[in-house]
Amino acid sequence: MEITRTPAGAEDMRIRGLRARQMLRGELDDKELEEYVESRLLVTTLEKAQNWARSNAVWPLGFGLACCAIEMITALAGPRNDLSRFGAEVTRASPRQADLLILSGRVSVKMAPVIRRIYDQMLEPKWVISMGACASSAGMFNNYALVAGADKFLPVDVYVPGCPPRPEALTYGVIKLQNKIKGQPDLGWRERYKAEGTEEVA
């Protein structure tokens, strides 16, 4: 005699279908209906929903200055490390359409005011990732012509170490930034200094 067994998933689907049919016909009593609604209801605040949406729709402005730019390009648009899986696929060429500045490479003293102007042209809320040893601390090119760290002229949210960092490291940095945007306890300098934004005052 052959025994056929119904898969657990199919049986579960059949039970759900029967309960949905009972609900539509009005055959569920008040307590069962309340339990059914509570099991499928999600309650949150507008701020949490807004931060969740922002964290999953980051538009990066890739600003490659040196060799780290190759790793950044690989992470942004490469076939193996694609940031579109994390909601950061829309790489912009204009600062007015981007909200994340990925600074990759060594920053010269002459280039720092240009980067600051680009940062100021970005819309709020905006974030900065400093990628690589050179952008974070001038790295091995620590001389008079370079700025020893992008935090001298920009508020940096996430540092990605390495010389050069792997594309996976930048992906991890974007994930850390997403956690900060969602309002995790490790929010960083914005929470510490009560920096809500740098909007122009008319």
C-alpha positions as CSV (number, residue, x, y, z in Angstrom):
1,M,0.0,0.0,0.0
2,E,1.4,3.4,-1.0
3,I,1.1,6.3,1.4
4,T,1.0,9.8,-0.1
5,R,1.9,12.6,2.3
6,T,0.8,16.3,1.7
7,P,3.7,18.7,2.0
8,A,3.6,21.0,5.1
9,G,3.6,24.1,2.9
10,A,0.6,22.9,0.9
11,E,-1.4,22.0,4.0
12,D,-0.6,25.4,5.6
13,M,-1.8,27.2,2.4
14,R,-5.1,25.2,2.5
15,I,-5.7,26.2,6.1
16,R,-5.0,29.8,5.3
17,G,-7.4,29.7,2.3
18,L,-10.2,28.2,4.4
19,R,-9.7,30.9,7.1
20,A,-9.8,33.6,4.5
21,R,-13.0,32.2,3.0
22,Q,-14.6,32.1,6.5
23,M,-13.6,35.7,7.1
24,L,-15.1,36.8,3.8
25,R,-18.4,35.0,4.5
26,G,-18.5,36.5,8.0
27,E,-18.3,33.1,9.8
28,L,-15.5,34.2,12.1
29,D,-16.5,35.4,15.6
30,D,-15.2,38.6,17.0
31,K,-12.3,37.1,18.9
32,E,-11.0,35.0,16.0
33,L,-11.4,38.0,13.6
34,E,-9.4,40.2,16.1
35,E,-6.6,37.6,16.3
36,Y,-6.6,37.4,12.5
37,V,-6.2,41.1,12.0
38,E,-3.6,41.5,14.8
39,S,-1.4,38.8,13.2
40,R,-1.4,40.7,9.9
41,L,-1.2,44.3,11.2
42,L,2.0,46.3,11.3
43,V,2.2,49.5,13.5
44,T,5.0,52.0,13.2
45,T,5.6,55.7,13.4
46,L,5.8,58.1,10.4
47,E,9.4,58.9,11.3
48,K,10.5,55.2,11.3
49,A,8.7,54.5,8.0
50,Q,10.4,57.6,6.5
51,N,13.8,56.6,7.7
52,W,13.3,53.1,6.4
53,A,12.4,54.4,3.0
54,R,15.4,56.8,3.0
55,S,17.8,54.0,4.0
56,N,16.6,51.8,1.1
57,A,16.7,54.5,-1.5
58,V,20.2,56.1,-1.2
59,W,21.4,57.9,-4.3
60,P,25.2,58.0,-4.3
61,L,27.3,60.6,-5.9
62,G,30.5,58.8,-6.8
63,F,33.5,61.2,-6.4
64,G,36.6,59.3,-7.4
65,L,39.8,61.0,-6.8
66,A,42.4,58.3,-7.1
67,C,42.9,54.5,-7.1
68,C,40.0,53.8,-4.7
69,A,37.6,55.0,-7.4
70,I,38.1,51.7,-9.3
71,E,37.0,49.8,-6.2
72,M,34.1,52.1,-5.8
73,I,33.0,51.7,-9.4
74,T,33.3,47.9,-9.0
75,A,31.0,48.1,-6.0
76,L,28.5,50.4,-7.6
77,A,28.1,48.8,-10.9
78,G,30.1,45.6,-11.0
79,P,28.4,42.2,-11.7
80,R,29.7,40.6,-8.5
81,N,29.3,43.4,-6.0
82,D,26.2,45.3,-7.1
83,L,24.9,47.9,-4.6
84,S,21.5,47.9,-6.3
85,R,20.6,44.9,-4.1
86,F,20.8,47.3,-1.1
87,G,18.9,50.2,-2.7
88,A,21.9,52.3,-3.7
89,E,21.9,51.7,-7.5
90,V,21.0,55.2,-8.8
91,T,24.4,56.7,-9.1
92,R,24.1,60.4,-9.9
93,A,26.4,62.7,-11.7
94,S,24.9,65.8,-10.3
95,P,25.1,66.8,-6.6
96,R,21.5,68.2,-6.7
97,Q,20.2,64.7,-7.3
98,A,22.3,62.8,-4.8
99,D,22.1,62.3,-1.1
100,L,25.3,60.3,-0.5
101,L,28.8,61.5,-1.3
102,I,31.3,58.6,-1.6
103,L,34.7,60.2,-1.3
104,S,37.3,57.8,-2.6
105,G,40.9,58.7,-3.0
106,R,43.4,61.2,-1.7
107,V,42.1,64.8,-1.3
108,S,44.5,67.6,-2.2
109,V,44.4,71.0,-0.5
110,K,43.2,72.6,-3.8
111,M,40.4,70.0,-4.2
112,A,39.0,70.4,-0.7
113,P,37.0,73.6,-1.4
114,V,35.5,72.1,-4.6
115,I,34.4,69.0,-2.7
116,R,32.9,71.2,0.1
117,R,31.0,73.2,-2.6
118,I,29.6,70.0,-4.1
119,Y,28.6,68.8,-0.6
120,D,26.8,72.1,0.0
121,Q,24.9,71.7,-3.2
122,M,23.5,68.3,-2.2
123,L,19.9,68.2,-0.8
124,E,19.1,67.4,2.8
125,P,19.3,64.9,4.3
126,K,22.7,64.0,3.0
127,W,25.5,61.6,4.1
128,V,29.2,61.1,3.4
129,I,31.3,57.9,3.2
130,S,35.0,58.3,3.3
131,M,36.5,55.4,1.4
132,G,40.1,54.3,1.8
133,A,43.1,55.3,3.9
134,C,43.9,58.4,1.8
135,A,40.4,60.0,2.2
136,S,40.3,59.2,5.8
137,S,43.8,60.1,7.0
138,A,45.9,61.0,4.0
139,G,47.3,57.4,4.1
140,M,50.8,56.9,2.8
141,F,50.7,60.2,1.0
142,N,50.8,62.2,4.2
143,N,52.5,65.4,3.0
144,Y,51.9,69.2,2.7
145,A,49.8,68.9,-0.5
146,L,47.1,66.6,0.9
147,V,44.3,67.1,3.5
148,A,44.9,64.7,6.4
149,G,41.4,63.3,6.4
150,A,38.1,64.4,4.9
151,D,36.7,65.2,8.3
152,K,38.7,68.3,8.3
153,F,36.2,70.0,6.0
154,L,33.3,67.5,5.7
155,P,31.1,65.8,8.3
156,V,31.8,62.1,7.6
157,D,29.3,59.5,8.6
158,V,31.1,56.2,7.8
159,Y,34.7,55.4,7.3
160,V,35.7,52.5,5.1
161,P,39.3,51.5,5.9
162,G,41.8,49.9,3.5
163,C,44.4,50.7,0.8
164,P,42.4,50.2,-1.3
165,P,39.4,48.8,0.4
166,R,37.6,45.9,-1.4
167,P,34.2,46.5,-3.0
168,E,32.7,44.3,-0.3
169,A,34.1,46.8,2.3
170,L,32.2,49.6,0.6
171,T,29.0,47.5,0.6
172,Y,29.5,46.9,4.3
173,G,29.9,50.7,4.8
174,V,26.7,51.3,2.9
175,I,24.9,48.8,5.2
176,K,26.3,50.6,8.3
177,L,25.1,53.9,6.9
178,Q,21.6,52.4,6.3
179,N,21.5,51.4,9.9
180,K,22.4,54.9,11.0
181,I,19.7,56.4,8.7
182,K,17.1,54.0,10.3
183,G,17.9,55.5,13.6
184,Q,20.1,52.9,15.3
185,P,21.9,53.9,18.6
186,D,25.3,54.2,16.7
187,L,24.0,57.2,14.8
188,G,27.3,59.1,15.1
189,W,28.1,62.8,15.0
190,R,24.6,64.0,14.0
191,E,23.0,62.7,17.2
192,R,26.0,63.7,19.3
193,Y,26.1,67.3,18.1
194,K,22.4,67.7,17.5
195,A,23.1,68.4,13.8
196,E,19.7,68.2,12.1
197,G,20.9,69.6,8.8
198,T,22.7,72.4,7.0
199,E,19.8,74.0,5.2
200,E,20.2,77.5,4.0
201,V,18.2,80.1,6.1
202,A,16.4,82.7,3.9
